[in-house]
Amino acid sequence: MSEAAAGDFHVDGWVHAVGGFVCRHRSWWIRLGNLETRLLADEIARTEIRAPIYVAGLARSGTTVLLEILDAHPHTTAHRYSDYPLLYIPYLWNRFLQRVPQRRMAPVERSHGDRIMITPESPEAFEEVLWMSFFPNLHDPRTSEVLDGNTRHPQFEQFYRDHVRKLLAVRGAERYVSKGNYNVTRLEYLLALFPDARFVIPVRDPVWHVASLMKQHRLFCARTRDNPKARTHLRRVGHFEFGPDRRPINAGDTECVQAICAHFAAGRDIEGWALYWNHLYGYLADRLEQDERLREAALVVHYEALCSDPRGILRQVLEHCRLAEVPEHIERAAARVRFPDYYQPPFTRHERTLIERLTAATAARLAARPKQSGVSQIL
């Protein structure tokens, strides 16, 4: 496990060394992953990717909580902290880990300081490593990062499908769950790859959301200032949401993203984050309104509603994702969902008004989305 996610941003020496080797030789590791696929051809041929589940939204919207809840379902699996850095060969690496005695680690609070406790077996968003290997221009805010339904990349698509099959096979799971904040601009591409995919899109009240984003950015900047290993690790795993290498997602409006970057550079973080919230969720609102297939495949989950009625909202999420309700799973998940009580938005009335003015129209569009109709197939 890389402990860059732990409170002190420590990165184990072997993770830093091996992660650097893998990052410098990505094409070689892709070939090794393809060799693994050929060796496992018979086994993964029997493994079907059915209705993969994607949790995608702006960071600090509740994506990690939803990932952990969905990963805890008895029929699902997701990437874990222990999958990194040998992510390209998930089957062989997991088989190795299963056979080697592992040191038991007590849960620690992750680096975000948000009371989410993790171990090497906790689910995490490492899929971005694969995307960056095949789409080298991702994370450049000067260009659009939208991958739509017309995008085609046969090499990536084959590798990605095989990767998911291998992960399902080695874990004995039936459904794949992915958390990827950057997938917000790839939903239609993913839907083209997997027509039965299910998307869960968390949305948070803009005032609270901006406060949380600002808190995390300050925390990441402070904790990585004198820690070059941590900064390098964050770049390698595609974590550009916060910290000194912060890069907003360009959802197709480069002029708007330039304005966001200008606000950040000038220290006007409140306005920058509010514009960013509006940019990203405005894009999602557009796509949900214009693409009927995506609209049917996506469920917008309001963070405040999840905290107010965790059992009811979690049942909606499971129904949408075509997962059977397991009563004890619902109860365990509901028990851990609550409003954050360890900070309050530190804004003046003027600053709150500014955030609301910049985000109100988009927030209203998302709030007005109709509830999803029932789904017929569940596990």
C-alpha positions in Angstrom: 0.0 0.0 0.0 1.1 3.5 -0.7 0.6 5.5 2.4 0.5 8.8 0.5 -3.2 8.5 1.4 -2.5 8.3 5.1 -2.5 11.3 7.3 1.2 12.2 7.1 1.5 11.7 3.3 4.2 9.1 3.8 5.0 7.2 0.6 6.6 3.8 1.2 10.1 3.6 -0.4 9.3 0.5 -2.4 6.1 2.1 -3.7 8.0 5.2 -4.8 10.7 3.2 -6.5 8.5 0.7 -8.2 5.9 3.3 -9.1 8.6 5.4 -10.7 9.8 2.4 -12.8 6.3 1.6 -13.9 5.6 5.2 -14.8 8.8 5.6 -16.9 8.1 2.4 -18.8 4.3 2.4 -19.3 4.4 0.9 -22.8 6.4 -2.1 -21.5 3.9 -2.6 -18.7 1.0 -2.4 -21.2 2.7 -5.2 -23.1 3.1 -7.2 -19.9 -0.6 -6.7 -19.2 -1.4 -8.0 -22.6 0.8 -11.0 -22.0 -1.1 -11.6 -18.8 -4.3 -11.5 -20.7 -3.1 -14.1 -23.2 -2.0 -16.4 -20.4 -5.5 -16.1 -18.9 -7.4 -16.2 -22.1 -9.6 -19.2 -21.2 -10.4 -18.0 -17.7 -11.3 -14.4 -18.6 -13.3 -15.6 -21.7 -15.8 -16.9 -19.2 -15.9 -13.6 -17.3 -18.6 -11.2 -18.4 -18.6 -7.5 -17.7 -22.2 -6.8 -16.7 -23.5 -3.3 -16.0 -20.2 -1.8 -14.6 -20.9 1.0 -12.1 -19.2 4.4 -12.3 -19.2 6.9 -9.5 -18.2 10.3 -11.0 -18.4 13.8 -9.8 -16.4 16.8 -8.6 -14.1 15.8 -5.8 -15.5 16.3 -2.3 -19.1 15.5 -3.4 -19.4 12.2 -1.7 -17.7 10.0 -4.3 -15.5 8.1 -1.8 -18.4 7.3 0.5 -20.5 6.0 -2.4 -17.6 4.0 -3.7 -17.0 2.3 -0.3 -20.7 1.6 0.0 -21.0 0.0 -3.4 -17.7 -1.9 -3.0 -19.0 -3.4 0.2 -21.9 -5.1 -1.6 -21.3 -8.9 -1.8 -21.4 -8.9 -5.7 -19.0 -6.1 -6.5 -15.3 -5.2 -6.5 -13.2 -2.1 -7.2 -9.6 -1.2 -7.3 -7.9 -1.2 -3.9 -4.9 0.7 -2.4 -3.0 -2.5 -2.6 -3.4 -2.7 -6.4 -0.9 0.1 -6.9 1.8 0.3 -8.3 1.5 -3.0 -10.3 -1.9 -2.0 -11.6 -1.3 -3.2 -15.2 -1.2 -6.9 -14.1 -4.1 -7.1 -11.7 -4.5 -10.9 -11.8 -0.9 -11.9 -11.2 -0.4 -9.2 -8.6 -3.5 -10.1 -6.7 -2.6 -13.8 -6.8 0.8 -12.9 -5.4 -0.8 -10.8 -2.6 -3.2 -13.6 -1.8 -0.3 -16.1 -1.3 2.1 -13.9 0.6 1.5 -13.3 4.3 0.4 -9.7 4.8 1.1 -7.6 7.8 -2.2 -6.6 9.4 -2.6 -2.8 9.4 -4.9 -0.9 11.6 -7.2 1.6 9.8 -5.7 5.1 9.5 -7.4 8.3 8.5 -6.7 9.1 4.9 -4.7 12.2 3.9 -7.9 14.3 3.4 -8.4 14.6 7.1 -12.1 13.8 6.6 -12.5 10.9 9.1 -12.6 8.3 6.3 -10.5 5.4 7.6 -8.5 3.2 5.2 -6.4 0.0 5.0 -4.6 -1.5 2.0 -7.9 -3.3 1.2 -9.9 -0.1 1.0 -11.3 0.8 -2.4 -9.6 3.7 -4.2 -9.6 5.5 -7.6 -6.6 4.1 -9.5 -8.2 3.6 -12.8 -6.8 7.0 -13.9 -3.4 5.4 -14.3 -4.7 3.4 -17.2 -6.4 6.3 -18.9 -3.2 8.4 -18.7 -1.2 5.6 -20.3 -3.4 5.6 -23.5 -4.5 9.3 -23.5 -1.3 11.2 -22.8 -2.9 14.7 -23.2 -5.3 14.3 -20.4 -5.1 16.8 -17.5 -4.0 19.7 -19.7 -6.5 22.4 -18.8 -5.7 24.3 -22.0 -7.5 21.6 -24.1 -10.9 19.9 -23.8 -10.8 16.6 -21.9 -14.2 15.4 -23.3 -14.2 11.9 -24.6 -17.7 11.4 -26.1 -19.7 8.7 -27.8 -17.7 9.2 -31.0 -14.3 8.6 -29.4 -12.5 5.5 -30.5 -9.2 4.0 -29.2 -9.2 0.3 -30.0 -5.9 -0.4 -28.1 -7.2 1.2 -24.9 -10.7 -0.3 -25.2 -9.3 -3.9 -25.5 -6.8 -3.4 -22.7 -9.4 -1.8 -20.4 -12.0 -4.5 -21.0 -9.4 -7.2 -20.4 -8.3 -5.4 -17.2 -11.8 -5.3 -15.8 -12.3 -9.0 -16.6 -9.1 -9.9 -14.9 -10.0 -7.9 -11.8 -13.4 -9.6 -11.6 -12.0 -13.0 -12.2 -9.2 -12.8 -9.5 -11.7 -11.4 -7.0 -14.5 -13.8 -7.8 -16.8 -10.8 -8.2 -19.7 -10.2 -10.6 -19.8 -6.5 -10.9 -17.1 -3.8 -11.3 -17.3 -0.5 -9.5 -15.1 2.5 -10.4 -14.7 5.8 -8.7 -13.2 8.4 -11.1 -13.7 12.1 -10.8 -12.2 12.6 -14.2 -14.8 10.2 -15.8 -17.3 13.1 -15.7 -16.1 14.1 -19.2 -16.1 10.4 -20.4 -19.6 9.2 -19.5 -20.8 8.9 -23.1 -17.5 7.2 -24.2 -18.0 4.7 -21.3 -21.6 4.2 -22.4 -20.4 3.4 -25.9 -18.0 0.8 -24.5 -20.6 -0.7 -22.0 -24.2 0.1 -23.2 -25.5 -1.3 -19.9 -23.2 0.8 -17.6 -24.7 2.6 -14.6 -23.5 6.0 -13.5 -23.9 7.5 -10.0 -23.3 11.3 -10.0 -23.1 12.9 -6.6 -23.9 16.6 -6.3 -23.3 18.8 -3.2 -24.6 22.1 -2.1 -22.2 24.6 -3.8 -21.5 26.6 -0.6 -20.5 23.6 1.4 -18.8 22.1 -1.6 -16.6 25.1 -2.3 -15.7 25.2 1.5 -14.7 21.6 1.4 -12.6 22.0 -1.8 -10.8 25.0 -0.4 -10.1 23.1 2.9 -8.7 20.2 1.0 -6.5 22.3 -1.3 -5.0 24.1 1.7 -4.4 20.8 3.4 -2.7 19.2 0.4 -0.5 22.2 -0.2 0.6 22.3 3.4 1.3 18.5 3.6 3.1 18.2 0.3 5.2 21.4 0.5 8.3 19.7 1.8 7.4 16.2 0.5 8.5 15.7 -3.1 7.7 12.0 -2.9 4.1 12.8 -2.2 3.8 15.3 -5.0 5.3 12.8 -7.4 3.0 10.1 -6.2 0.0 12.3 -6.8 1.0 13.0 -10.3 1.7 9.3 -11.1 -1.8 8.3 -9.9 -3.5 11.1 -11.7 -4.6 13.1 -8.6 -4.7 16.7 -9.7 -7.8 17.9 -7.8 -5.8 19.6 -5.0 -2.4 20.7 -4.0 0.5 22.6 -5.8 -0.3 20.7 -9.1 -4.0 21.6 -9.1 -5.5 21.3 -12.6 -9.2 21.9 -13.3 -11.0 19.6 -15.7 -11.6 21.2 -19.0 -15.2 20.1 -20.0 -15.1 21.8 -23.4 -15.1 25.5 -22.4 -11.5 26.5 -22.6 -12.3 30.2 -22.0 -14.1 29.4 -18.8 -11.2 27.2 -17.6 -8.7 30.0 -18.3 -10.8 32.3 -16.1 -10.9 29.6 -13.4 -7.1 29.3 -13.6 -6.7 33.0 -13.5 -8.8 33.2 -10.3 -6.7 30.5 -8.7 -3.4 32.1 -9.7 -4.6 35.5 -8.2 -5.6 33.8 -4.9 -9.3 34.3 -5.6 -10.1 30.7 -4.7 -13.8 31.3 -3.7 -14.7 32.6 -7.1 -12.4 30.1 -8.9 -14.0 27.1 -7.2 -17.5 28.4 -7.7 -16.9 28.9 -11.4 -15.3 25.4 -11.6 -18.4 23.9 -9.8 -20.6 25.6 -12.3 -18.4 24.7 -15.3 -18.3 21.0 -14.5 -21.9 20.4 -13.3 -23.2 22.7 -16.1 -21.5 20.3 -18.6 -23.1 17.3 -16.8 -26.5 19.0 -16.8 -26.2 19.7 -20.5 -25.2 16.1 -21.3 -28.0 14.6 -19.2 -30.6 16.8 -20.9 -29.3 16.1 -24.4 -28.5 12.4 -24.3 -31.5 10.2 -23.5 -29.4 7.1 -23.1 -27.1 8.7 -20.7 -30.0 10.2 -18.8 -31.5 6.7 -18.3 -28.1 5.3 -17.2 -27.3 8.1 -14.7 -28.6 8.7 -11.2 -27.9 12.1 -9.6 -27.4 11.7 -5.9 -27.7 14.9 -3.8 -25.2 14.7 -0.9 -27.5 16.4 1.5 -30.4 14.0 0.7 -28.0 11.1 1.2 -27.1 12.4 4.7 -30.7 13.2 5.6 -32.1 9.9 4.5 -29.3 7.4 4.0 -31.4 4.3 3.9 -33.9 5.6 1.3 -31.2 7.1 -0.9 -29.0 4.0 -0.7 -32.0 1.9 -1.8 -32.4 4.1 -4.8 -28.7 3.8 -5.6 -28.8 0.0 -5.4 -32.0 -0.2 -7.5 -30.4 2.1 -10.1 -27.2 0.0 -10.1 -29.2 -3.2 -10.5 -27.9 -4.6 -7.2 -30.1 -6.5 -4.9 -30.8 -5.0 -1.5 -29.0 -6.8 1.3 -30.5 -5.6 4.6 -27.3 -5.8 6.7 -25.4 -4.0 3.9 -27.9 -1.2 3.9 -27.8 -0.9 7.7 -24.0 -0.9 7.9 -23.8 1.7 5.1 -26.4 4.0 6.5 -24.8 4.0 9.9 -21.6 5.7 8.5 -23.4 8.4 6.5 -23.8 11.7 8.2 -23.3 15.4 7.7 -19.7 16.6 8.4 -19.5 18.1 11.9 -15.8 19.0 12.0 -15.9 22.2 10.0 -18.3 24.9 8.8 -18.2 27.0 5.7 -16.1 30.1 6.8 -17.7 32.5 4.3 -19.0 36.0 4.9 -22.5 36.8 3.7 -21.0 38.5 0.6 -18.9 35.4 -0.2 -22.0 33.1 0.1 -23.9 35.4 -2.1 -21.1 35.3 -4.7 -21.0 31.4 -4.7 -24.8 31.2 -5.0 -24.9 33.8 -7.8 -22.4 31.8 -9.8 -23.9 28.4 -9.3 -27.7 28.9 -8.8 -28.8 28.3 -12.3 -26.9 25.0 -12.6 -27.9 23.8 -9.1 -31.5 24.4 -10.0 -31.2 22.4 -13.2 -29.8 19.4 -11.3 -32.3 19.7 -8.5 -35.1 19.6 -11.0 -34.0 16.2 -12.5 -36.8 13.7 -12.2 -36.4 10.6 -10.1 -35.2 7.5 -12.0 -37.8 5.0 -13.1 -37.5 1.5 -11.6 -35.1 -1.0 -13.2 -36.0 -4.6 -14.0 -32.8 -6.5 -13.6 -31.1 -6.9 -10.3 -28.6 -9.3 -8.9 
